[in-house]
Amino acid sequence: MSAPRPSVEPPPPLEAHAAAQGEDAPLQLAADAADAPHATKPTRTIVQADAFAWLAEHPAAKGTSVVTSMPDVSEFPELDLDGWRAWFRETARVILRWVADDGVAIFFQSDVRHQGAWIDKGYLVQRAAEDEGASLVWHKIVCRNPAGTIAIGRPSYSHMLCFSRAPRPLPLRPGPDVLPEAGVMPWSRAMGVEACRVACRFLREETTTRLVIDPFCGHGTVVAVANLLGFDALGVDRSRKCCRAARALVVE
Ligand SMILES: C[S@@+](CC[C@H](N)C(=O)[O-])C[C@H]1O[C@@H](n2cnc3c(N)ncnc32)[C@H](O)[C@@H]1O
């Protein structure tokens, strides 16, 4: 697959999540969403599509935020490291540009070692944000192993970074800067349920977000946790298998 270059021509706006409701019925969730943003049952929509095409065709409605984890270099065997790095930064820029004025974009990214070099994805996302003029709202470290662990392969922590285009007030209820664990991972590339929960709690307590979008939704960890916390959620993934898993995932 060649690195996709998105068109960012905005078509007429639509309520981002309403269009696809017909195909994917909302899941029955054992939601503990008593203090959730909506009184009604949250919806889940999963779309099998290319993320860039979908974002270009669906401008963000007010009250929309993104929580995502962009694909690793290992998912692009046809790209060399520089090619993937360029793809990664451009993808982060597209998401930062896309997000609603009142929303935020939250990225969960795990560094990798590639042929002896440490690839710092937090840095790459920050470069993209700088290019887009977005400001960093917070940067959390999510431990993948207990602090002090010597990691020979994959680094022991992930980055979780939150950006907004418009200035934001100081948080009313600041969360932890270091998460001791990512939580249950429903599959190998998952974001971790606890990390998703921290991200979605921030959206609930500090923003006017109603709809959470994950344009690279994988098996649906973000959308499942967003539903659990009472948000409508929409996930996009190009893989049919991932979409099937994302429609079915229930987390506690
Ligand atoms: C790191 S995983 C996402 C993990 C997910 N957030 C979770 O916690 O379960 C990246 C996903 O991006 C998907 N993907 C890669 N390129 C894509 C594209 N151009 N459009 C849509 N999905 C894509 C892959 O199929 C993969 O499921």
Ligand as a Chemical Component Dictionary entry (heavy atoms), coordinates in Angstrom:
data_LIG
# 
_chem_comp.id                   LIG 
_chem_comp.type                 NON-POLYMER 
_chem_comp.pdbx_formal_charge   0 
_chem_comp.three_letter_code    LIG 
# 
loop_
_chem_comp_atom.comp_id 
_chem_comp_atom.atom_id 
_chem_comp_atom.alt_atom_id 
_chem_comp_atom.type_symbol 
_chem_comp_atom.charge 
_chem_comp_atom.model_Cartn_x 
_chem_comp_atom.model_Cartn_y 
_chem_comp_atom.model_Cartn_z 
_chem_comp_atom.pdbx_ordinal 
LIG C1  C1  C 0  -2.697 0.528  16.367 1  
LIG S1  S1  S 1  -4.108 -0.168 15.615 2  
LIG C2  C2  C 0  -5.426 0.650  16.452 3  
LIG C3  C3  C 0  -5.701 0.139  17.824 4  
LIG C4  C4  C 0  -7.030 0.579  18.406 5  
LIG N1  N1  N 0  -7.031 2.010  18.710 6  
LIG C5  C5  C 0  -7.368 -0.216 19.662 7  
LIG O1  O1  O 0  -7.072 0.249  20.773 8  
LIG O2  O2  O -1 -7.930 -1.335 19.538 9  
LIG C6  C6  C 0  -4.122 0.566  14.012 10 
LIG C7  C7  C 0  -5.284 0.153  13.133 11 
LIG O3  O3  O 0  -5.256 1.009  11.991 12 
LIG C8  C8  C 0  -5.822 0.294  10.900 13 
LIG N2  N2  N 0  -5.431 1.023  9.661  14 
LIG C9  C9  C 0  -4.216 1.132  9.089  15 
LIG N3  N3  N 0  -4.255 1.955  8.031  16 
LIG C10 C10 C 0  -5.539 2.390  7.921  17 
LIG C11 C11 C 0  -6.215 3.279  7.047  18 
LIG N4  N4  N 0  -5.580 3.881  6.030  19 
LIG N5  N5  N 0  -7.519 3.522  7.254  20 
LIG C12 C12 C 0  -8.189 2.901  8.273  21 
LIG N6  N6  N 0  -7.605 2.045  9.122  22 
LIG C13 C13 C 0  -6.298 1.793  8.974  23 
LIG C14 C14 C 0  -5.277 -1.112 11.055 24 
LIG O4  O4  O 0  -6.137 -2.055 10.409 25 
LIG C15 C15 C 0  -5.254 -1.256 12.581 26 
LIG O5  O5  O 0  -6.406 -1.942 13.018 27 
# 
loop_
_chem_comp_bond.comp_id 
_chem_comp_bond.atom_id_1 
_chem_comp_bond.atom_id_2 
_chem_comp_bond.value_order 
_chem_comp_bond.pdbx_ordinal 
LIG C1  S1  SING 1  
LIG S1  C2  SING 2  
LIG S1  C6  SING 3  
LIG C2  C3  SING 4  
LIG C3  C4  SING 5  
LIG C4  N1  SING 6  
LIG C4  C5  SING 7  
LIG C5  O1  DOUB 8  
LIG C5  O2  SING 9  
LIG C6  C7  SING 10 
LIG C7  O3  SING 11 
LIG C7  C15 SING 12 
LIG O3  C8  SING 13 
LIG C8  N2  SING 14 
LIG C8  C14 SING 15 
LIG N2  C9  SING 16 
LIG N2  C13 SING 17 
LIG C9  N3  DOUB 18 
LIG N3  C10 SING 19 
LIG C10 C11 SING 20 
LIG C10 C13 DOUB 21 
LIG C11 N4  SING 22 
LIG C11 N5  DOUB 23 
LIG N5  C12 SING 24 
LIG C12 N6  DOUB 25 
LIG N6  C13 SING 26 
LIG C14 O4  SING 27 
LIG C14 C15 SING 28 
LIG C15 O5  SING 29 
# 
